[in-house]
């Protein structure tokens, strides 16, 4: 057979193998399942750059007098219902009543409780539709204190969690106090570093994935009152690319912009910047005291602001002249 005849025969075989129009092979069950899974897969978590406001509280905020911090929460969620999540607490009913009274006294017209007792309640309990409807209307979500690991293990990957993220995605406010504050970051401190030997390397700091509302920081609460500087230093030394943010009781940080927070309340906020660390002994396994060189510490009070992109406090005179929420000239 000549070369031309062989080429013609090969072309005819290729045409014969092509499916005729309208007779394409149907997708297999596996291909169908893969396509459905791809469509149903959740989108990557949104970042504060395109979403709502965050108010992160160091615990034991004033509920009776000036209530500066809780007033900020009410104002941030003024466009609709404020949903209170008590899932972290061992005493959810008592905690709910305290916050209901405090928020309503500040003028919140619609304060709703999400009584999640177990993960089953967040997955598909008898009140799931009611919970999702409340979140669909909500202008803000407030996480109470308790146990941050209990909070994340109960919520993570559930329809209720998706509803909470949707509140944030459409511009709503997310606030958390104490354990609810620690859970705000992508990585959270779970426990450790609270004993009398907190300065020892053997006093392990246990961390876990948080709720992920803010990136690039690790948050600690009840900071000055419980002497937690050693454990936050140890957490930052383990990964110096993240900022450690320690928040005193009755003190909060409020994000007016994704990259900048403002301090409010009666205490201080401590920002530990480890990018310049030249040496630490955190990898040593001996029962020795933590040692860290060339770490930077900023101490901020009410009215001060901090920029997460520059790792620097904002100009205090300019921030105070502008007031919260104003844009720079």
C-alpha beads as a LAMMPS data file, in Angstrom:
LAMMPS data file: protein, C-alpha beads

329 atoms
328 bonds

1 atom types
1 bond types

-500.0 500.0 xlo xhi
-500.0 500.0 ylo yhi
-500.0 500.0 zlo zhi

Masses

1 110.0

Atoms # bond

1 1 1 0.000 0.000 0.000
2 1 1 1.315 3.416 -0.967
3 1 1 1.996 6.147 1.629
4 1 1 -0.998 8.160 0.318
5 1 1 -3.367 5.157 0.638
6 1 1 -2.152 4.472 4.205
7 1 1 -2.770 8.119 5.229
8 1 1 -6.278 8.013 3.702
9 1 1 -7.110 4.777 5.550
10 1 1 -5.923 6.202 8.880
11 1 1 -8.077 9.320 8.390
12 1 1 -11.129 7.162 7.733
13 1 1 -10.492 5.117 10.900
14 1 1 -10.296 8.332 12.989
15 1 1 -13.581 9.579 11.556
16 1 1 -15.235 6.269 12.334
17 1 1 -14.183 6.495 15.982
18 1 1 -15.827 9.934 16.457
19 1 1 -19.316 9.764 18.028
20 1 1 -22.083 10.946 15.741
21 1 1 -23.889 14.137 16.679
22 1 1 -26.625 13.342 19.174
23 1 1 -25.050 9.983 20.084
24 1 1 -22.326 11.197 22.483
25 1 1 -21.653 8.806 25.328
26 1 1 -23.547 9.732 28.510
27 1 1 -21.430 10.700 31.519
28 1 1 -20.747 7.935 33.993
29 1 1 -22.159 7.883 37.541
30 1 1 -18.739 8.799 38.839
31 1 1 -18.503 11.773 36.476
32 1 1 -21.987 12.934 37.527
33 1 1 -21.072 12.704 41.212
34 1 1 -17.851 14.622 40.630
35 1 1 -19.710 17.396 38.818
36 1 1 -22.297 17.671 41.600
37 1 1 -19.571 17.727 44.256
38 1 1 -17.737 20.477 42.390
39 1 1 -20.893 22.595 42.205
40 1 1 -21.765 21.993 45.873
41 1 1 -18.266 22.597 47.241
42 1 1 -18.154 25.675 49.500
43 1 1 -16.298 28.688 48.210
44 1 1 -13.026 29.558 49.920
45 1 1 -13.583 31.615 53.089
46 1 1 -14.005 35.284 52.344
47 1 1 -11.592 37.697 53.967
48 1 1 -12.365 40.892 55.852
49 1 1 -11.308 42.803 52.713
50 1 1 -14.698 42.258 51.065
51 1 1 -17.024 41.615 53.985
52 1 1 -18.476 43.028 57.215
53 1 1 -17.266 44.494 60.477
54 1 1 -15.447 42.696 63.273
55 1 1 -15.520 43.603 66.974
56 1 1 -13.231 41.437 69.101
57 1 1 -13.556 41.779 72.888
58 1 1 -11.144 40.729 75.651
59 1 1 -13.904 39.491 77.979
60 1 1 -15.780 40.841 81.016
61 1 1 -16.984 43.890 79.124
62 1 1 -19.103 46.414 81.016
63 1 1 -22.785 45.430 80.888
64 1 1 -24.182 47.911 83.434
65 1 1 -22.681 51.408 83.214
66 1 1 -21.361 53.137 80.083
67 1 1 -21.320 49.860 78.107
68 1 1 -19.053 51.405 75.481
69 1 1 -18.199 48.099 73.810
70 1 1 -21.677 46.586 73.738
71 1 1 -22.986 49.900 72.437
72 1 1 -20.538 49.551 69.532
73 1 1 -21.929 46.079 68.814
74 1 1 -25.524 47.352 68.805
75 1 1 -24.642 50.223 66.484
76 1 1 -22.767 47.900 64.108
77 1 1 -25.845 45.642 63.862
78 1 1 -28.434 48.421 63.759
79 1 1 -29.881 47.391 60.362
80 1 1 -31.564 44.230 61.635
81 1 1 -31.693 41.497 64.275
82 1 1 -28.681 40.730 66.465
83 1 1 -28.193 36.980 66.921
84 1 1 -26.496 35.788 70.134
85 1 1 -24.622 32.465 69.928
86 1 1 -24.007 30.897 73.357
87 1 1 -22.599 27.594 72.037
88 1 1 -19.243 28.077 73.794
89 1 1 -20.780 28.503 77.243
90 1 1 -21.424 25.880 79.908
91 1 1 -24.353 28.044 81.107
92 1 1 -26.001 29.171 77.867
93 1 1 -29.395 30.173 79.295
94 1 1 -27.941 32.414 82.010
95 1 1 -25.465 33.981 79.590
96 1 1 -28.227 34.598 77.043
97 1 1 -30.410 36.390 79.599
98 1 1 -27.530 38.666 80.634
99 1 1 -26.815 39.730 77.069
100 1 1 -30.484 40.026 76.142
101 1 1 -31.005 42.527 78.964
102 1 1 -27.798 44.441 78.121
103 1 1 -28.478 44.694 74.372
104 1 1 -32.137 45.629 74.768
105 1 1 -31.218 48.330 77.309
106 1 1 -28.985 49.824 74.597
107 1 1 -31.878 50.005 72.164
108 1 1 -31.483 46.766 70.190
109 1 1 -34.998 46.129 68.911
110 1 1 -34.611 42.484 67.914
111 1 1 -32.190 40.274 69.881
112 1 1 -32.393 36.574 69.000
113 1 1 -30.888 33.558 70.781
114 1 1 -29.376 30.645 68.852
115 1 1 -29.587 27.871 71.509
116 1 1 -27.162 25.349 70.032
117 1 1 -26.654 22.603 72.620
118 1 1 -24.850 20.127 70.376
119 1 1 -23.441 19.719 66.893
120 1 1 -26.651 17.902 65.951
121 1 1 -28.573 21.152 66.512
122 1 1 -26.321 22.956 64.013
123 1 1 -26.419 20.099 61.483
124 1 1 -30.121 19.352 61.253
125 1 1 -31.947 19.572 64.551
126 1 1 -35.695 20.223 64.832
127 1 1 -35.108 24.001 65.016
128 1 1 -32.598 24.211 62.173
129 1 1 -34.941 26.027 59.782
130 1 1 -35.758 28.534 62.531
131 1 1 -32.041 29.144 63.167
132 1 1 -31.290 29.603 59.472
133 1 1 -34.219 31.993 59.067
134 1 1 -32.922 34.105 61.966
135 1 1 -29.460 34.261 60.384
136 1 1 -30.937 35.156 56.987
137 1 1 -32.463 38.280 58.569
138 1 1 -29.573 39.093 60.908
139 1 1 -27.450 42.233 60.755
140 1 1 -24.998 40.893 63.321
141 1 1 -23.859 37.823 65.259
142 1 1 -22.416 37.922 68.795
143 1 1 -20.375 34.989 70.181
144 1 1 -20.311 34.773 73.975
145 1 1 -17.496 33.421 76.119
146 1 1 -16.889 29.873 77.291
147 1 1 -14.660 27.356 75.498
148 1 1 -13.394 28.287 72.036
149 1 1 -12.699 24.679 71.048
150 1 1 -16.267 23.733 71.973
151 1 1 -17.473 26.568 69.748
152 1 1 -15.471 25.571 66.667
153 1 1 -16.130 21.823 66.974
154 1 1 -19.858 22.448 67.308
155 1 1 -20.156 24.890 64.389
156 1 1 -17.534 23.929 61.815
157 1 1 -18.936 22.772 58.467
158 1 1 -22.601 22.946 59.500
159 1 1 -25.518 24.782 57.852
160 1 1 -25.599 27.158 60.822
161 1 1 -21.933 27.979 60.258
162 1 1 -22.667 28.674 56.590
163 1 1 -25.476 30.998 57.684
164 1 1 -23.156 32.896 60.031
165 1 1 -20.569 33.344 57.296
166 1 1 -23.276 34.646 55.004
167 1 1 -24.136 37.355 57.552
168 1 1 -20.515 38.507 57.381
169 1 1 -20.340 38.168 53.589
170 1 1 -23.267 40.527 53.077
171 1 1 -21.723 43.201 55.306
172 1 1 -23.067 42.276 58.737
173 1 1 -21.217 42.612 62.026
174 1 1 -19.477 39.728 63.793
175 1 1 -18.511 40.219 67.445
176 1 1 -17.056 37.875 70.028
177 1 1 -15.972 38.114 73.641
178 1 1 -13.501 35.986 75.635
179 1 1 -13.552 32.529 73.977
180 1 1 -15.602 34.077 71.180
181 1 1 -12.717 36.517 70.639
182 1 1 -9.991 33.863 70.501
183 1 1 -11.979 31.923 67.904
184 1 1 -12.086 34.877 65.476
185 1 1 -8.652 34.271 63.955
186 1 1 -7.719 31.514 61.526
187 1 1 -5.464 29.926 64.172
188 1 1 -6.494 30.162 67.827
189 1 1 -4.920 29.404 71.184
190 1 1 -6.938 26.632 72.805
191 1 1 -5.230 26.303 76.169
192 1 1 -1.871 26.215 77.919
193 1 1 0.395 28.853 79.390
194 1 1 -1.892 29.716 82.292
195 1 1 -0.083 27.929 85.149
196 1 1 2.497 29.389 87.539
197 1 1 5.139 27.884 85.211
198 1 1 3.783 29.728 82.159
199 1 1 7.268 30.993 81.278
200 1 1 8.621 27.435 80.870
201 1 1 9.009 25.768 77.472
202 1 1 7.433 22.661 78.962
203 1 1 4.200 24.660 79.414
204 1 1 2.947 23.756 75.959
205 1 1 0.688 26.120 74.028
206 1 1 -2.037 24.194 72.235
207 1 1 -3.475 25.758 69.095
208 1 1 -6.196 24.739 66.666
209 1 1 -8.006 26.120 63.597
210 1 1 -10.311 29.013 64.474
211 1 1 -13.299 30.528 62.696
212 1 1 -11.076 32.457 60.292
213 1 1 -12.733 35.875 60.270
214 1 1 -9.338 37.579 60.385
215 1 1 -5.990 36.395 58.996
216 1 1 -2.427 37.000 60.086
217 1 1 -3.063 37.329 63.822
218 1 1 -3.419 35.184 66.927
219 1 1 -5.766 36.658 69.516
220 1 1 -5.592 36.237 73.287
221 1 1 -8.069 37.627 75.794
222 1 1 -8.265 38.480 79.541
223 1 1 -4.714 39.425 78.682
224 1 1 -3.334 41.663 81.430
225 1 1 -5.651 40.245 84.090
226 1 1 -4.413 36.670 83.597
227 1 1 -0.787 37.427 82.773
228 1 1 -0.847 35.872 79.318
229 1 1 2.088 37.689 77.722
230 1 1 4.309 34.588 77.943
231 1 1 1.904 32.343 76.093
232 1 1 1.258 34.894 73.345
233 1 1 5.012 35.413 72.960
234 1 1 5.445 31.657 72.640
235 1 1 2.675 31.471 70.030
236 1 1 4.265 34.253 67.951
237 1 1 7.740 32.732 68.289
238 1 1 6.388 29.500 66.776
239 1 1 5.427 31.446 63.630
240 1 1 6.858 34.990 63.588
241 1 1 4.880 35.925 60.464
242 1 1 1.700 36.342 62.532
243 1 1 0.953 39.192 64.910
244 1 1 -0.033 38.411 68.477
245 1 1 -2.905 40.588 69.712
246 1 1 -3.596 40.474 73.457
247 1 1 -6.769 42.226 74.633
248 1 1 -7.496 43.244 78.224
249 1 1 -10.879 42.779 79.851
250 1 1 -13.479 45.466 79.079
251 1 1 -11.426 46.307 75.978
252 1 1 -12.005 45.587 72.298
253 1 1 -10.632 46.067 68.831
254 1 1 -13.062 47.173 66.124
255 1 1 -12.270 46.876 62.431
256 1 1 -13.592 49.832 60.449
257 1 1 -11.414 48.739 57.530
258 1 1 -10.038 45.271 56.800
259 1 1 -6.432 46.253 57.453
260 1 1 -6.912 48.521 60.474
261 1 1 -8.476 48.185 63.904
262 1 1 -9.346 50.793 66.512
263 1 1 -9.160 50.230 70.283
264 1 1 -12.076 50.968 72.598
265 1 1 -12.814 50.270 76.236
266 1 1 -11.060 50.801 79.550
267 1 1 -7.952 48.634 79.161
268 1 1 -5.057 48.102 76.764
269 1 1 -4.327 46.093 73.644
270 1 1 -0.861 44.580 73.217
271 1 1 0.471 43.817 69.736
272 1 1 3.447 41.468 69.572
273 1 1 5.333 41.671 66.261
274 1 1 7.758 38.810 65.730
275 1 1 8.943 39.542 62.200
276 1 1 12.242 40.880 63.511
277 1 1 12.945 37.950 65.857
278 1 1 16.604 37.039 65.470
279 1 1 16.622 34.010 67.778
280 1 1 14.386 32.000 70.086
281 1 1 14.580 28.708 71.931
282 1 1 11.008 27.538 71.310
283 1 1 12.172 24.341 69.587
284 1 1 14.137 23.195 72.625
285 1 1 12.504 20.404 74.619
286 1 1 14.221 21.072 77.925
287 1 1 12.417 22.504 80.934
288 1 1 13.847 25.956 80.355
289 1 1 12.457 29.476 80.337
290 1 1 11.299 30.929 77.030
291 1 1 13.921 33.128 75.387
292 1 1 13.142 35.445 72.420
293 1 1 15.385 38.155 70.939
294 1 1 14.380 41.290 68.998
295 1 1 10.634 41.058 69.350
296 1 1 8.621 44.294 69.103
297 1 1 5.758 45.205 71.456
298 1 1 3.128 47.925 70.926
299 1 1 0.737 48.922 73.722
300 1 1 -2.439 50.710 72.614
301 1 1 -5.356 52.257 74.482
302 1 1 -8.795 53.661 73.621
303 1 1 -8.698 55.689 70.421
304 1 1 -5.440 54.222 69.124
305 1 1 -5.433 52.384 65.803
306 1 1 -3.150 49.742 64.327
307 1 1 -2.466 48.870 60.684
308 1 1 -2.074 45.133 60.005
309 1 1 -0.387 45.678 56.642
310 1 1 2.394 47.968 57.903
311 1 1 2.588 46.388 61.375
312 1 1 2.568 49.934 62.756
313 1 1 0.230 52.027 64.910
314 1 1 -1.560 54.739 62.982
315 1 1 -0.665 58.368 63.685
316 1 1 -2.535 58.980 66.974
317 1 1 -3.257 62.669 66.373
318 1 1 -4.609 62.031 62.889
319 1 1 -6.774 59.099 64.025
320 1 1 -8.284 61.039 66.939
321 1 1 -8.966 64.088 64.747
322 1 1 -10.667 61.965 62.108
323 1 1 -12.730 59.893 64.480
324 1 1 -13.805 56.291 63.930
325 1 1 -14.754 55.312 60.426
326 1 1 -13.541 58.494 58.677
327 1 1 -11.281 58.136 55.691
328 1 1 -7.801 59.567 55.545
329 1 1 -7.386 62.818 53.642

Bonds

1 1 1 2
2 1 2 3
3 1 3 4
4 1 4 5
5 1 5 6
6 1 6 7
7 1 7 8
8 1 8 9
9 1 9 10
10 1 10 11
11 1 11 12
12 1 12 13
13 1 13 14
14 1 14 15
15 1 15 16
16 1 16 17
17 1 17 18
18 1 18 19
19 1 19 20
20 1 20 21
21 1 21 22
22 1 22 23
23 1 23 24
24 1 24 25
25 1 25 26
26 1 26 27
27 1 27 28
28 1 28 29
29 1 29 30
30 1 30 31
31 1 31 32
32 1 32 33
33 1 33 34
34 1 34 35
35 1 35 36
36 1 36 37
37 1 37 38
38 1 38 39
39 1 39 40
40 1 40 41
41 1 41 42
42 1 42 43
43 1 43 44
44 1 44 45
45 1 45 46
46 1 46 47
47 1 47 48
48 1 48 49
49 1 49 50
50 1 50 51
51 1 51 52
52 1 52 53
53 1 53 54
54 1 54 55
55 1 55 56
56 1 56 57
57 1 57 58
58 1 58 59
59 1 59 60
60 1 60 61
61 1 61 62
62 1 62 63
63 1 63 64
64 1 64 65
65 1 65 66
66 1 66 67
67 1 67 68
68 1 68 69
69 1 69 70
70 1 70 71
71 1 71 72
72 1 72 73
73 1 73 74
74 1 74 75
75 1 75 76
76 1 76 77
77 1 77 78
78 1 78 79
79 1 79 80
80 1 80 81
81 1 81 82
82 1 82 83
83 1 83 84
84 1 84 85
85 1 85 86
86 1 86 87
87 1 87 88
88 1 88 89
89 1 89 90
90 1 90 91
91 1 91 92
92 1 92 93
93 1 93 94
94 1 94 95
95 1 95 96
96 1 96 97
97 1 97 98
98 1 98 99
99 1 99 100
100 1 100 101
101 1 101 102
102 1 102 103
103 1 103 104
104 1 104 105
105 1 105 106
106 1 106 107
107 1 107 108
108 1 108 109
109 1 109 110
110 1 110 111
111 1 111 112
112 1 112 113
113 1 113 114
114 1 114 115
115 1 115 116
116 1 116 117
117 1 117 118
118 1 118 119
119 1 119 120
120 1 120 121
121 1 121 122
122 1 122 123
123 1 123 124
124 1 124 125
125 1 125 126
126 1 126 127
127 1 127 128
128 1 128 129
129 1 129 130
130 1 130 131
131 1 131 132
132 1 132 133
133 1 133 134
134 1 134 135
135 1 135 136
136 1 136 137
137 1 137 138
138 1 138 139
139 1 139 140
140 1 140 141
141 1 141 142
142 1 142 143
143 1 143 144
144 1 144 145
145 1 145 146
146 1 146 147
147 1 147 148
148 1 148 149
149 1 149 150
150 1 150 151
151 1 151 152
152 1 152 153
153 1 153 154
154 1 154 155
155 1 155 156
156 1 156 157
157 1 157 158
158 1 158 159
159 1 159 160
160 1 160 161
161 1 161 162
162 1 162 163
163 1 163 164
164 1 164 165
165 1 165 166
166 1 166 167
167 1 167 168
168 1 168 169
169 1 169 170
170 1 170 171
171 1 171 172
172 1 172 173
173 1 173 174
174 1 174 175
175 1 175 176
176 1 176 177
177 1 177 178
178 1 178 179
179 1 179 180
180 1 180 181
181 1 181 182
182 1 182 183
183 1 183 184
184 1 184 185
185 1 185 186
186 1 186 187
187 1 187 188
188 1 188 189
189 1 189 190
190 1 190 191
191 1 191 192
192 1 192 193
193 1 193 194
194 1 194 195
195 1 195 196
196 1 196 197
197 1 197 198
198 1 198 199
199 1 199 200
200 1 200 201
201 1 201 202
202 1 202 203
203 1 203 204
204 1 204 205
205 1 205 206
206 1 206 207
207 1 207 208
208 1 208 209
209 1 209 210
210 1 210 211
211 1 211 212
212 1 212 213
213 1 213 214
214 1 214 215
215 1 215 216
216 1 216 217
217 1 217 218
218 1 218 219
219 1 219 220
220 1 220 221
221 1 221 222
222 1 222 223
223 1 223 224
224 1 224 225
225 1 225 226
226 1 226 227
227 1 227 228
228 1 228 229
229 1 229 230
230 1 230 231
231 1 231 232
232 1 232 233
233 1 233 234
234 1 234 235
235 1 235 236
236 1 236 237
237 1 237 238
238 1 238 239
239 1 239 240
240 1 240 241
241 1 241 242
242 1 242 243
243 1 243 244
244 1 244 245
245 1 245 246
246 1 246 247
247 1 247 248
248 1 248 249
249 1 249 250
250 1 250 251
251 1 251 252
252 1 252 253
253 1 253 254
254 1 254 255
255 1 255 256
256 1 256 257
257 1 257 258
258 1 258 259
259 1 259 260
260 1 260 261
261 1 261 262
262 1 262 263
263 1 263 264
264 1 264 265
265 1 265 266
266 1 266 267
267 1 267 268
268 1 268 269
269 1 269 270
270 1 270 271
271 1 271 272
272 1 272 273
273 1 273 274
274 1 274 275
275 1 275 276
276 1 276 277
277 1 277 278
278 1 278 279
279 1 279 280
280 1 280 281
281 1 281 282
282 1 282 283
283 1 283 284
284 1 284 285
285 1 285 286
286 1 286 287
287 1 287 288
288 1 288 289
289 1 289 290
290 1 290 291
291 1 291 292
292 1 292 293
293 1 293 294
294 1 294 295
295 1 295 296
296 1 296 297
297 1 297 298
298 1 298 299
299 1 299 300
300 1 300 301
301 1 301 302
302 1 302 303
303 1 303 304
304 1 304 305
305 1 305 306
306 1 306 307
307 1 307 308
308 1 308 309
309 1 309 310
310 1 310 311
311 1 311 312
312 1 312 313
313 1 313 314
314 1 314 315
315 1 315 316
316 1 316 317
317 1 317 318
318 1 318 319
319 1 319 320
320 1 320 321
321 1 321 322
322 1 322 323
323 1 323 324
324 1 324 325
325 1 325 326
326 1 326 327
327 1 327 328
328 1 328 329
